Amino acid sequence: MPADNNPLTPATIQRLQAGVAPALAMLAGMKLELFIALAAGPATAEQAARSLGLDAARLARLLYALVAAGLLSEADGRFANSEEADEFLVAGRPGYLGSTHELLSTLWHADLATADSIRGGAPAALHDFSAASDDETRRFLAGLHANAVAAGRDLAARFDFSQVRSVIDIGGGSGGLLGALCEQNPDLRGTVFELPRVAAIAAPMIREAGLAARIAVESGDILAGPPGGCHEAAVLRAFLQVLSPDDAARAVRHAASALRPGGGLFILGSGILDNDRRGPPSAVFMSLTFMNLYRAGASYTEAEHFAWLEAAGCIEPARIRLANGSSVIRARRSG
Protein backbone atom coordinates (compact mmCIF):
# COMPACT_ATOMS: atom_id res chain seq x y z
CA MET A 1 0.00 0.00 0.00
CA PRO A 2 1.30 3.52 -0.76
CA ALA A 3 2.19 5.82 2.08
CA ASP A 4 -0.45 8.40 2.99
CA ASN A 5 1.82 11.22 1.83
CA ASN A 6 2.41 9.51 -1.55
CA PRO A 7 -1.01 8.37 -2.77
CA LEU A 8 -1.19 5.85 -5.58
CA THR A 9 -2.31 7.31 -8.92
CA PRO A 10 -3.27 5.65 -12.22
CA ALA A 11 -0.26 7.27 -13.93
CA THR A 12 0.79 4.20 -15.91
CA ILE A 13 -2.77 3.54 -17.05
CA GLN A 14 -3.22 7.14 -18.15
CA ARG A 15 0.14 7.16 -19.95
CA LEU A 16 -0.80 4.04 -21.93
CA GLN A 17 -4.20 5.43 -22.80
CA ALA A 18 -2.69 8.74 -23.92
CA GLY A 19 -0.33 7.00 -26.35
CA VAL A 20 -3.10 5.53 -28.50
CA ALA A 21 -4.64 8.69 -29.96
CA PRO A 22 -1.39 10.27 -31.27
CA ALA A 23 -0.44 7.01 -32.98
CA LEU A 24 -3.81 6.78 -34.71
CA ALA A 25 -3.59 10.44 -35.75
CA MET A 26 -0.21 9.70 -37.35
CA LEU A 27 -1.71 6.71 -39.15
CA ALA A 28 -4.53 8.90 -40.50
CA GLY A 29 -2.02 11.45 -41.77
CA MET A 30 -0.06 8.70 -43.52
CA LYS A 31 -3.18 7.26 -45.15
CA LEU A 32 -4.28 10.69 -46.37
CA GLU A 33 -0.75 11.48 -47.66
CA LEU A 34 -0.91 14.66 -45.61
CA PHE A 35 2.81 14.80 -44.88
CA ILE A 36 3.55 14.43 -48.60
CA ALA A 37 1.23 17.34 -49.37
CA LEU A 38 2.95 19.54 -46.77
CA ALA A 39 6.39 18.78 -48.18
CA ALA A 40 5.79 21.60 -50.67
CA GLY A 41 5.76 24.09 -47.79
CA PRO A 42 3.54 25.44 -45.00
CA ALA A 43 -0.17 25.52 -45.79
CA THR A 44 -3.42 26.49 -44.15
CA ALA A 45 -6.03 23.85 -43.45
CA GLU A 46 -7.99 25.13 -46.43
CA GLN A 47 -4.98 24.92 -48.76
CA ALA A 48 -4.02 21.45 -47.59
CA ALA A 49 -7.60 20.24 -47.87
CA ARG A 50 -7.94 21.65 -51.37
CA SER A 51 -4.76 19.91 -52.57
CA LEU A 52 -5.97 16.59 -51.12
CA GLY A 53 -9.63 16.92 -52.05
CA LEU A 54 -10.77 16.83 -48.43
CA ASP A 55 -13.11 18.74 -46.13
CA ALA A 56 -11.14 21.58 -44.53
CA ALA A 57 -12.99 21.65 -41.23
CA ARG A 58 -12.47 17.95 -40.64
CA LEU A 59 -8.85 18.04 -41.79
CA ALA A 60 -8.12 20.96 -39.45
CA ARG A 61 -8.88 18.73 -36.44
CA LEU A 62 -6.28 16.23 -37.63
CA LEU A 63 -3.75 18.97 -38.33
CA TYR A 64 -3.98 20.29 -34.78
CA ALA A 65 -3.84 16.75 -33.41
CA LEU A 66 -0.60 16.16 -35.31
CA VAL A 67 0.79 19.42 -33.92
CA ALA A 68 0.04 18.07 -30.45
CA ALA A 69 1.68 14.78 -31.44
CA GLY A 70 4.88 16.58 -32.49
CA LEU A 71 4.74 15.70 -36.19
CA LEU A 72 3.57 19.12 -37.42
CA SER A 73 4.15 22.73 -36.39
CA GLU A 74 1.72 25.61 -36.72
CA ALA A 75 2.31 29.34 -37.06
CA ASP A 76 -0.30 31.94 -38.02
CA GLY A 77 -2.70 29.23 -39.15
CA ARG A 78 -0.18 27.57 -41.45
CA PHE A 79 0.94 24.01 -40.85
CA ALA A 80 4.31 22.46 -41.68
CA ASN A 81 6.00 19.10 -41.29
CA SER A 82 8.42 18.61 -38.44
CA GLU A 83 11.97 17.70 -39.49
CA GLU A 84 11.27 14.07 -38.61
CA ALA A 85 8.01 13.93 -40.54
CA ASP A 86 9.67 15.58 -43.54
CA GLU A 87 12.48 13.01 -43.52
CA PHE A 88 10.50 9.82 -42.92
CA LEU A 89 6.89 10.45 -43.99
CA VAL A 90 7.41 12.08 -47.39
CA ALA A 91 7.58 9.81 -50.43
CA GLY A 92 10.89 9.99 -52.26
CA ARG A 93 12.98 10.67 -49.18
CA PRO A 94 15.67 8.01 -48.52
CA GLY A 95 14.17 7.08 -45.17
CA TYR A 96 10.51 7.08 -46.27
CA LEU A 97 8.30 5.01 -43.96
CA GLY A 98 4.91 6.29 -45.05
CA SER A 99 4.12 3.21 -47.10
CA THR A 100 3.97 1.19 -43.87
CA HIS A 101 0.47 2.46 -43.09
CA GLU A 102 -1.10 -0.70 -44.56
CA LEU A 103 1.08 -2.83 -42.30
CA LEU A 104 0.38 -0.67 -39.25
CA SER A 105 -3.35 -0.87 -39.91
CA THR A 106 -3.12 -4.68 -40.03
CA LEU A 107 -1.01 -4.95 -36.87
CA TRP A 108 -2.99 -2.47 -34.80
CA HIS A 109 -6.30 -3.97 -35.87
CA ALA A 110 -4.95 -7.35 -34.77
CA ASP A 111 -3.85 -5.96 -31.40
CA LEU A 112 -7.47 -5.01 -30.67
CA ALA A 113 -8.35 -8.71 -30.92
CA THR A 114 -6.01 -9.97 -28.18
CA ALA A 115 -8.72 -10.69 -25.62
CA ASP A 116 -10.84 -12.46 -28.24
CA SER A 117 -7.88 -14.60 -29.36
CA ILE A 118 -7.20 -15.69 -25.79
CA ARG A 119 -10.86 -16.29 -25.01
CA GLY A 120 -11.49 -18.21 -28.24
CA GLY A 121 -8.21 -20.14 -28.32
CA ALA A 122 -7.56 -19.14 -31.95
CA PRO A 123 -6.33 -16.05 -33.84
CA ALA A 124 -9.23 -13.61 -33.93
CA ALA A 125 -7.63 -11.53 -36.70
CA LEU A 126 -6.29 -14.39 -38.79
CA HIS A 127 -4.03 -13.32 -41.64
CA ASP A 128 -4.31 -16.01 -44.27
CA PHE A 129 -2.18 -15.47 -47.39
CA SER A 130 -4.02 -18.21 -49.24
CA ALA A 131 -7.36 -16.44 -48.78
CA ALA A 132 -6.14 -12.92 -49.61
CA SER A 133 -6.76 -11.47 -53.06
CA ASP A 134 -3.85 -10.56 -55.30
CA ASP A 135 -4.51 -6.88 -54.63
CA GLU A 136 -4.52 -7.42 -50.85
CA THR A 137 -1.26 -9.37 -51.07
CA ARG A 138 0.32 -6.67 -53.23
CA ARG A 139 -0.67 -3.97 -50.73
CA PHE A 140 0.67 -6.09 -47.87
CA LEU A 141 4.03 -6.52 -49.61
CA ALA A 142 4.13 -2.79 -50.39
CA GLY A 143 3.48 -2.07 -46.71
CA LEU A 144 6.49 -4.19 -45.75
CA HIS A 145 8.77 -2.64 -48.38
CA ALA A 146 10.04 0.45 -46.51
CA ASN A 147 11.00 -1.56 -43.43
CA ALA A 148 12.67 -4.17 -45.64
CA VAL A 149 14.78 -1.49 -47.33
CA ALA A 150 15.75 -0.06 -43.94
CA ALA A 151 16.70 -3.53 -42.71
CA GLY A 152 18.84 -4.13 -45.80
CA ARG A 153 20.69 -0.86 -45.35
CA ASP A 154 21.29 -1.63 -41.70
CA LEU A 155 22.53 -5.11 -42.57
CA ALA A 156 24.92 -3.66 -45.17
CA ALA A 157 26.24 -1.17 -42.62
CA ARG A 158 26.86 -3.80 -39.92
CA PHE A 159 28.32 -6.64 -41.97
CA ASP A 160 30.79 -6.77 -44.83
CA PHE A 161 29.08 -8.07 -47.98
CA SER A 162 31.79 -6.79 -50.33
CA GLN A 163 33.02 -10.33 -51.08
CA VAL A 164 29.55 -11.86 -51.17
CA ARG A 165 28.21 -12.59 -54.63
CA SER A 166 24.93 -14.40 -53.93
CA VAL A 167 22.29 -13.81 -51.22
CA ILE A 168 18.92 -15.52 -50.91
CA ASP A 169 16.16 -13.78 -48.96
CA ILE A 170 13.61 -16.35 -47.83
CA GLY A 171 10.19 -14.75 -47.64
CA GLY A 172 11.78 -11.66 -49.20
CA GLY A 173 8.54 -10.23 -50.61
CA SER A 174 9.09 -7.14 -52.76
CA GLY A 175 12.89 -7.50 -52.71
CA GLY A 176 13.41 -4.35 -50.65
CA LEU A 177 16.11 -5.86 -48.41
CA LEU A 178 18.05 -7.34 -51.32
CA GLY A 179 17.71 -4.10 -53.26
CA ALA A 180 19.35 -2.22 -50.39
CA LEU A 181 22.18 -4.77 -50.21
CA CYS A 182 22.70 -4.51 -53.98
CA GLU A 183 22.74 -0.73 -53.70
CA GLN A 184 25.75 -0.94 -51.38
CA ASN A 185 27.50 -3.87 -53.09
CA PRO A 186 27.64 -3.59 -56.90
CA ASP A 187 28.82 -7.19 -57.49
CA LEU A 188 26.10 -8.79 -55.39
CA ARG A 189 23.15 -10.67 -56.87
CA GLY A 190 20.07 -11.71 -54.92
CA THR A 191 17.25 -14.22 -55.03
CA VAL A 192 13.85 -13.76 -53.42
CA PHE A 193 12.42 -17.13 -52.37
CA GLU A 194 8.64 -17.04 -51.93
CA LEU A 195 5.56 -19.23 -52.05
CA PRO A 196 4.44 -19.58 -55.70
CA ARG A 197 1.44 -17.27 -55.39
CA VAL A 198 3.42 -14.56 -53.59
CA ALA A 199 6.33 -14.96 -56.01
CA ALA A 200 4.00 -14.25 -58.94
CA ILE A 201 3.03 -10.95 -57.31
CA ALA A 202 6.52 -10.03 -56.11
CA ALA A 203 8.21 -10.53 -59.50
CA PRO A 204 6.51 -7.58 -61.26
CA MET A 205 7.10 -5.39 -58.20
CA ILE A 206 10.82 -6.13 -58.48
CA ARG A 207 10.74 -5.40 -62.22
CA GLU A 208 8.92 -2.10 -61.64
CA ALA A 209 11.63 -1.12 -59.13
CA GLY A 210 14.26 -1.67 -61.83
CA LEU A 211 15.91 -4.52 -59.91
CA ALA A 212 15.12 -7.50 -62.14
CA ALA A 213 18.67 -7.60 -63.55
CA ARG A 214 20.10 -8.21 -60.09
CA ILE A 215 17.29 -9.92 -58.16
CA ALA A 216 15.78 -13.20 -59.30
CA VAL A 217 12.58 -14.69 -57.94
CA GLU A 218 12.36 -18.38 -57.07
CA SER A 219 9.08 -19.98 -56.04
CA GLY A 220 8.87 -22.77 -53.50
CA ASP A 221 8.02 -23.65 -49.91
CA ILE A 222 10.85 -23.45 -47.38
CA LEU A 223 8.97 -25.92 -45.16
CA ALA A 224 8.92 -28.49 -47.95
CA GLY A 225 12.60 -28.33 -48.86
CA PRO A 226 15.67 -26.12 -49.45
CA PRO A 227 15.77 -23.55 -52.25
CA GLY A 228 17.76 -24.38 -55.34
CA GLY A 229 21.33 -23.28 -55.84
CA CYS A 230 24.11 -22.57 -53.39
CA HIS A 231 24.49 -19.13 -51.85
CA GLU A 232 27.04 -17.29 -49.75
CA ALA A 233 24.42 -15.75 -47.46
CA ALA A 234 20.79 -16.37 -46.57
CA VAL A 235 18.33 -14.07 -44.80
CA LEU A 236 15.23 -14.91 -42.78
CA ARG A 237 13.59 -11.60 -41.87
CA ALA A 238 10.32 -11.33 -39.90
CA PHE A 239 9.56 -14.89 -40.97
CA LEU A 240 10.13 -17.44 -38.22
CA GLN A 241 7.68 -15.59 -35.96
CA VAL A 242 4.72 -16.71 -38.10
CA LEU A 243 5.61 -20.41 -37.69
CA SER A 244 5.32 -23.06 -35.00
CA PRO A 245 8.58 -24.06 -33.25
CA ASP A 246 8.85 -27.27 -35.29
CA ASP A 247 8.24 -25.43 -38.57
CA ALA A 248 10.71 -22.69 -37.60
CA ALA A 249 13.38 -25.33 -36.95
CA ARG A 250 12.62 -26.90 -40.35
CA ALA A 251 12.83 -23.52 -42.10
CA VAL A 252 16.22 -22.79 -40.52
CA ARG A 253 17.50 -26.24 -41.50
CA HIS A 254 16.40 -25.82 -45.11
CA ALA A 255 17.79 -22.27 -45.27
CA ALA A 256 21.17 -23.50 -44.02
CA SER A 257 21.13 -26.23 -46.68
CA ALA A 258 21.09 -23.51 -49.35
CA LEU A 259 24.42 -22.13 -48.10
CA ARG A 260 27.92 -23.06 -49.10
CA PRO A 261 30.19 -24.13 -46.19
CA GLY A 262 31.12 -21.03 -44.23
CA GLY A 263 28.17 -19.08 -45.63
CA GLY A 264 26.32 -16.69 -43.33
CA LEU A 265 22.74 -17.13 -42.14
CA PHE A 266 21.07 -13.94 -40.90
CA ILE A 267 17.85 -13.95 -38.87
CA LEU A 268 16.33 -10.50 -38.48
CA GLY A 269 13.24 -9.19 -36.77
CA SER A 270 11.40 -7.78 -33.82
CA GLY A 271 10.24 -11.23 -32.69
CA ILE A 272 13.45 -12.28 -30.91
CA LEU A 273 13.00 -12.45 -27.15
CA ASP A 274 15.54 -12.39 -24.36
CA ASN A 275 15.76 -15.78 -22.68
CA ASP A 276 13.79 -14.59 -19.64
CA ARG A 277 10.95 -13.55 -22.03
CA ARG A 278 10.72 -10.11 -20.38
CA GLY A 279 12.22 -8.12 -23.21
CA PRO A 280 12.86 -6.36 -25.40
CA PRO A 281 9.40 -4.78 -25.07
CA SER A 282 8.81 -4.78 -28.84
CA ALA A 283 9.29 -8.57 -28.98
CA VAL A 284 7.09 -9.13 -25.95
CA PHE A 285 4.23 -7.10 -27.44
CA MET A 286 4.72 -8.48 -30.95
CA SER A 287 4.20 -11.97 -29.56
CA LEU A 288 0.63 -10.92 -28.74
CA THR A 289 0.19 -9.53 -32.25
CA PHE A 290 1.44 -12.77 -33.82
CA MET A 291 -0.98 -14.77 -31.67
CA ASN A 292 -3.84 -12.73 -33.13
CA LEU A 293 -2.67 -13.05 -36.75
CA TYR A 294 -1.28 -16.58 -37.11
CA ARG A 295 -2.33 -19.99 -35.88
CA ALA A 296 1.10 -20.75 -34.46
CA GLY A 297 2.74 -17.30 -34.51
CA ALA A 298 4.93 -16.24 -31.60
CA SER A 299 8.10 -14.44 -30.62
CA TYR A 300 10.89 -16.91 -29.81
CA THR A 301 13.84 -16.64 -27.45
CA GLU A 302 17.47 -16.22 -28.35
CA ALA A 303 18.13 -19.72 -26.97
CA GLU A 304 15.45 -21.23 -29.21
CA HIS A 305 16.99 -19.56 -32.27
CA PHE A 306 20.48 -20.77 -31.29
CA ALA A 307 19.18 -24.33 -30.84
CA TRP A 308 17.58 -24.31 -34.31
CA LEU A 309 20.85 -23.04 -35.81
CA GLU A 310 22.92 -25.69 -34.05
CA ALA A 311 20.56 -28.44 -35.21
CA ALA A 312 20.89 -27.07 -38.77
CA GLY A 313 24.67 -27.41 -38.68
CA CYS A 314 25.45 -23.74 -38.07
CA ILE A 315 28.18 -22.51 -35.75
CA GLU A 316 29.19 -19.34 -33.89
CA PRO A 317 25.70 -17.86 -33.46
CA ALA A 318 25.72 -14.29 -32.18
CA ARG A 319 22.96 -11.80 -31.51
CA ILE A 320 23.12 -8.06 -32.07
CA ARG A 321 20.43 -6.03 -30.33
CA LEU A 322 19.31 -2.95 -32.24
CA ALA A 323 18.19 0.35 -30.76
CA ASN A 324 14.63 -0.11 -32.06
CA GLY A 325 14.19 -3.35 -30.09
CA SER A 326 14.71 -5.73 -32.99
CA SER A 327 17.70 -8.04 -33.33
CA VAL A 328 20.02 -9.66 -35.84
CA ILE A 329 21.24 -13.19 -35.24
CA ARG A 330 24.14 -14.31 -37.40
CA ALA A 331 25.68 -17.78 -37.70
CA ARG A 332 27.85 -19.64 -40.22
CA ARG A 333 27.25 -22.98 -41.86
CA SER A 334 29.91 -25.38 -40.68
CA GLY A 335 32.21 -27.29 -42.98
C-alpha positions as CSV (number, residue, x, y, z in Angstrom):
1,M,0.0,0.0,0.0
2,P,1.3,3.5,-0.8
3,A,2.2,5.8,2.1
4,D,-0.4,8.4,3.0
5,N,1.8,11.2,1.8
6,N,2.4,9.5,-1.5
7,P,-1.0,8.4,-2.8
8,L,-1.2,5.8,-5.6
9,T,-2.3,7.3,-8.9
10,P,-3.3,5.6,-12.2
11,A,-0.3,7.3,-13.9
12,T,0.8,4.2,-15.9
13,I,-2.8,3.5,-17.1
14,Q,-3.2,7.1,-18.2
15,R,0.1,7.2,-20.0
16,L,-0.8,4.0,-21.9
17,Q,-4.2,5.4,-22.8
18,A,-2.7,8.7,-23.9
19,G,-0.3,7.0,-26.3
20,V,-3.1,5.5,-28.5
21,A,-4.6,8.7,-30.0
22,P,-1.4,10.3,-31.3
23,A,-0.4,7.0,-33.0
24,L,-3.8,6.8,-34.7
25,A,-3.6,10.4,-35.8
26,M,-0.2,9.7,-37.3
27,L,-1.7,6.7,-39.2
28,A,-4.5,8.9,-40.5
29,G,-2.0,11.4,-41.8
30,M,-0.1,8.7,-43.5
31,K,-3.2,7.3,-45.2
32,L,-4.3,10.7,-46.4
33,E,-0.7,11.5,-47.7
34,L,-0.9,14.7,-45.6
35,F,2.8,14.8,-44.9
36,I,3.5,14.4,-48.6
37,A,1.2,17.3,-49.4
38,L,2.9,19.5,-46.8
39,A,6.4,18.8,-48.2
40,A,5.8,21.6,-50.7
41,G,5.8,24.1,-47.8
42,P,3.5,25.4,-45.0
43,A,-0.2,25.5,-45.8
44,T,-3.4,26.5,-44.1
45,A,-6.0,23.9,-43.4
46,E,-8.0,25.1,-46.4
47,Q,-5.0,24.9,-48.8
48,A,-4.0,21.4,-47.6
49,A,-7.6,20.2,-47.9
50,R,-7.9,21.6,-51.4
51,S,-4.8,19.9,-52.6
52,L,-6.0,16.6,-51.1
53,G,-9.6,16.9,-52.1
54,L,-10.8,16.8,-48.4
55,D,-13.1,18.7,-46.1
56,A,-11.1,21.6,-44.5
57,A,-13.0,21.6,-41.2
58,R,-12.5,18.0,-40.6
59,L,-8.8,18.0,-41.8
60,A,-8.1,21.0,-39.4
61,R,-8.9,18.7,-36.4
62,L,-6.3,16.2,-37.6
63,L,-3.8,19.0,-38.3
64,Y,-4.0,20.3,-34.8
65,A,-3.8,16.7,-33.4
66,L,-0.6,16.2,-35.3
67,V,0.8,19.4,-33.9
68,A,0.0,18.1,-30.5
69,A,1.7,14.8,-31.4
70,G,4.9,16.6,-32.5
71,L,4.7,15.7,-36.2
72,L,3.6,19.1,-37.4
73,S,4.1,22.7,-36.4
74,E,1.7,25.6,-36.7
75,A,2.3,29.3,-37.1
76,D,-0.3,31.9,-38.0
77,G,-2.7,29.2,-39.1
78,R,-0.2,27.6,-41.5
79,F,0.9,24.0,-40.8
80,A,4.3,22.5,-41.7
81,N,6.0,19.1,-41.3
82,S,8.4,18.6,-38.4
83,E,12.0,17.7,-39.5
84,E,11.3,14.1,-38.6
85,A,8.0,13.9,-40.5
86,D,9.7,15.6,-43.5
87,E,12.5,13.0,-43.5
88,F,10.5,9.8,-42.9
89,L,6.9,10.4,-44.0
90,V,7.4,12.1,-47.4
91,A,7.6,9.8,-50.4
92,G,10.9,10.0,-52.3
93,R,13.0,10.7,-49.2
94,P,15.7,8.0,-48.5
95,G,14.2,7.1,-45.2
96,Y,10.5,7.1,-46.3
97,L,8.3,5.0,-44.0
98,G,4.9,6.3,-45.1
99,S,4.1,3.2,-47.1
100,T,4.0,1.2,-43.9
101,H,0.5,2.5,-43.1
102,E,-1.1,-0.7,-44.6
103,L,1.1,-2.8,-42.3
104,L,0.4,-0.7,-39.3
105,S,-3.3,-0.9,-39.9
106,T,-3.1,-4.7,-40.0
107,L,-1.0,-4.9,-36.9
108,W,-3.0,-2.5,-34.8
109,H,-6.3,-4.0,-35.9
110,A,-4.9,-7.4,-34.8
111,D,-3.9,-6.0,-31.4
112,L,-7.5,-5.0,-30.7
113,A,-8.3,-8.7,-30.9
114,T,-6.0,-10.0,-28.2
115,A,-8.7,-10.7,-25.6
116,D,-10.8,-12.5,-28.2
117,S,-7.9,-14.6,-29.4
118,I,-7.2,-15.7,-25.8
119,R,-10.9,-16.3,-25.0
120,G,-11.5,-18.2,-28.2
121,G,-8.2,-20.1,-28.3
122,A,-7.6,-19.1,-31.9
123,P,-6.3,-16.1,-33.8
124,A,-9.2,-13.6,-33.9
125,A,-7.6,-11.5,-36.7
126,L,-6.3,-14.4,-38.8
127,H,-4.0,-13.3,-41.6
128,D,-4.3,-16.0,-44.3
129,F,-2.2,-15.5,-47.4
130,S,-4.0,-18.2,-49.2
131,A,-7.4,-16.4,-48.8
132,A,-6.1,-12.9,-49.6
133,S,-6.8,-11.5,-53.1
134,D,-3.8,-10.6,-55.3
135,D,-4.5,-6.9,-54.6
136,E,-4.5,-7.4,-50.9
137,T,-1.3,-9.4,-51.1
138,R,0.3,-6.7,-53.2
139,R,-0.7,-4.0,-50.7
140,F,0.7,-6.1,-47.9
141,L,4.0,-6.5,-49.6
142,A,4.1,-2.8,-50.4
143,G,3.5,-2.1,-46.7
144,L,6.5,-4.2,-45.8
145,H,8.8,-2.6,-48.4
146,A,10.0,0.4,-46.5
147,N,11.0,-1.6,-43.4
148,A,12.7,-4.2,-45.6
149,V,14.8,-1.5,-47.3
150,A,15.8,-0.1,-43.9
151,A,16.7,-3.5,-42.7
152,G,18.8,-4.1,-45.8
153,R,20.7,-0.9,-45.3
154,D,21.3,-1.6,-41.7
155,L,22.5,-5.1,-42.6
156,A,24.9,-3.7,-45.2
157,A,26.2,-1.2,-42.6
158,R,26.9,-3.8,-39.9
159,F,28.3,-6.6,-42.0
160,D,30.8,-6.8,-44.8
161,F,29.1,-8.1,-48.0
162,S,31.8,-6.8,-50.3
163,Q,33.0,-10.3,-51.1
164,V,29.5,-11.9,-51.2
165,R,28.2,-12.6,-54.6
166,S,24.9,-14.4,-53.9
167,V,22.3,-13.8,-51.2
168,I,18.9,-15.5,-50.9
169,D,16.2,-13.8,-49.0
170,I,13.6,-16.4,-47.8
171,G,10.2,-14.8,-47.6
172,G,11.8,-11.7,-49.2
173,G,8.5,-10.2,-50.6
174,S,9.1,-7.1,-52.8
175,G,12.9,-7.5,-52.7
176,G,13.4,-4.4,-50.7
177,L,16.1,-5.9,-48.4
178,L,18.1,-7.3,-51.3
179,G,17.7,-4.1,-53.3
180,A,19.3,-2.2,-50.4
181,L,22.2,-4.8,-50.2
182,C,22.7,-4.5,-54.0
183,E,22.7,-0.7,-53.7
184,Q,25.7,-0.9,-51.4
185,N,27.5,-3.9,-53.1
186,P,27.6,-3.6,-56.9
187,D,28.8,-7.2,-57.5
188,L,26.1,-8.8,-55.4
189,R,23.1,-10.7,-56.9
190,G,20.1,-11.7,-54.9
191,T,17.3,-14.2,-55.0
192,V,13.8,-13.8,-53.4
193,F,12.4,-17.1,-52.4
194,E,8.6,-17.0,-51.9
195,L,5.6,-19.2,-52.1
196,P,4.4,-19.6,-55.7
197,R,1.4,-17.3,-55.4
198,V,3.4,-14.6,-53.6
199,A,6.3,-15.0,-56.0
200,A,4.0,-14.3,-58.9
201,I,3.0,-11.0,-57.3
202,A,6.5,-10.0,-56.1
203,A,8.2,-10.5,-59.5
204,P,6.5,-7.6,-61.3
205,M,7.1,-5.4,-58.2
206,I,10.8,-6.1,-58.5
207,R,10.7,-5.4,-62.2
208,E,8.9,-2.1,-61.6
209,A,11.6,-1.1,-59.1
210,G,14.3,-1.7,-61.8
211,L,15.9,-4.5,-59.9
212,A,15.1,-7.5,-62.1
213,A,18.7,-7.6,-63.5
214,R,20.1,-8.2,-60.1
215,I,17.3,-9.9,-58.2
216,A,15.8,-13.2,-59.3
217,V,12.6,-14.7,-57.9
218,E,12.4,-18.4,-57.1
219,S,9.1,-20.0,-56.0
220,G,8.9,-22.8,-53.5
221,D,8.0,-23.6,-49.9
222,I,10.8,-23.5,-47.4
223,L,9.0,-25.9,-45.2
224,A,8.9,-28.5,-48.0
225,G,12.6,-28.3,-48.9
226,P,15.7,-26.1,-49.5
227,P,15.8,-23.5,-52.2
228,G,17.8,-24.4,-55.3
229,G,21.3,-23.3,-55.8
230,C,24.1,-22.6,-53.4
231,H,24.5,-19.1,-51.8
232,E,27.0,-17.3,-49.7
233,A,24.4,-15.7,-47.5
234,A,20.8,-16.4,-46.6
235,V,18.3,-14.1,-44.8
236,L,15.2,-14.9,-42.8
237,R,13.6,-11.6,-41.9
238,A,10.3,-11.3,-39.9
239,F,9.6,-14.9,-41.0
240,L,10.1,-17.4,-38.2
241,Q,7.7,-15.6,-36.0
242,V,4.7,-16.7,-38.1
243,L,5.6,-20.4,-37.7
244,S,5.3,-23.1,-35.0
245,P,8.6,-24.1,-33.2
246,D,8.9,-27.3,-35.3
247,D,8.2,-25.4,-38.6
248,A,10.7,-22.7,-37.6
249,A,13.4,-25.3,-37.0
250,R,12.6,-26.9,-40.3
251,A,12.8,-23.5,-42.1
252,V,16.2,-22.8,-40.5
253,R,17.5,-26.2,-41.5
254,H,16.4,-25.8,-45.1
255,A,17.8,-22.3,-45.3
256,A,21.2,-23.5,-44.0
257,S,21.1,-26.2,-46.7
258,A,21.1,-23.5,-49.3
259,L,24.4,-22.1,-48.1
260,R,27.9,-23.1,-49.1
261,P,30.2,-24.1,-46.2
262,G,31.1,-21.0,-44.2
263,G,28.2,-19.1,-45.6
264,G,26.3,-16.7,-43.3
265,L,22.7,-17.1,-42.1
266,F,21.1,-13.9,-40.9
267,I,17.8,-14.0,-38.9
268,L,16.3,-10.5,-38.5
269,G,13.2,-9.2,-36.8
270,S,11.4,-7.8,-33.8
271,G,10.2,-11.2,-32.7
272,I,13.5,-12.3,-30.9
273,L,13.0,-12.4,-27.1
274,D,15.5,-12.4,-24.4
275,N,15.8,-15.8,-22.7
276,D,13.8,-14.6,-19.6
277,R,11.0,-13.5,-22.0
278,R,10.7,-10.1,-20.4
279,G,12.2,-8.1,-23.2
280,P,12.9,-6.4,-25.4
281,P,9.4,-4.8,-25.1
282,S,8.8,-4.8,-28.8
283,A,9.3,-8.6,-29.0
284,V,7.1,-9.1,-25.9
285,F,4.2,-7.1,-27.4
286,M,4.7,-8.5,-30.9
287,S,4.2,-12.0,-29.6
288,L,0.6,-10.9,-28.7
289,T,0.2,-9.5,-32.3
290,F,1.4,-12.8,-33.8
291,M,-1.0,-14.8,-31.7
292,N,-3.8,-12.7,-33.1
293,L,-2.7,-13.1,-36.7
294,Y,-1.3,-16.6,-37.1
295,R,-2.3,-20.0,-35.9
296,A,1.1,-20.7,-34.5
297,G,2.7,-17.3,-34.5
298,A,4.9,-16.2,-31.6
299,S,8.1,-14.4,-30.6
300,Y,10.9,-16.9,-29.8
301,T,13.8,-16.6,-27.4
302,E,17.5,-16.2,-28.3
303,A,18.1,-19.7,-27.0
304,E,15.5,-21.2,-29.2
305,H,17.0,-19.6,-32.3
306,F,20.5,-20.8,-31.3
307,A,19.2,-24.3,-30.8
308,W,17.6,-24.3,-34.3
309,L,20.8,-23.0,-35.8
310,E,22.9,-25.7,-34.1
311,A,20.6,-28.4,-35.2
312,A,20.9,-27.1,-38.8
313,G,24.7,-27.4,-38.7
314,C,25.4,-23.7,-38.1
315,I,28.2,-22.5,-35.7
316,E,29.2,-19.3,-33.9
317,P,25.7,-17.9,-33.5
318,A,25.7,-14.3,-32.2
319,R,23.0,-11.8,-31.5
320,I,23.1,-8.1,-32.1
321,R,20.4,-6.0,-30.3
322,L,19.3,-2.9,-32.2
323,A,18.2,0.4,-30.8
324,N,14.6,-0.1,-32.1
325,G,14.2,-3.3,-30.1
326,S,14.7,-5.7,-33.0
327,S,17.7,-8.0,-33.3
328,V,20.0,-9.7,-35.8
329,I,21.2,-13.2,-35.2
330,R,24.1,-14.3,-37.4
331,A,25.7,-17.8,-37.7
332,R,27.9,-19.6,-40.2
333,R,27.2,-23.0,-41.9
334,S,29.9,-25.4,-40.7
335,G,32.2,-27.3,-43.0
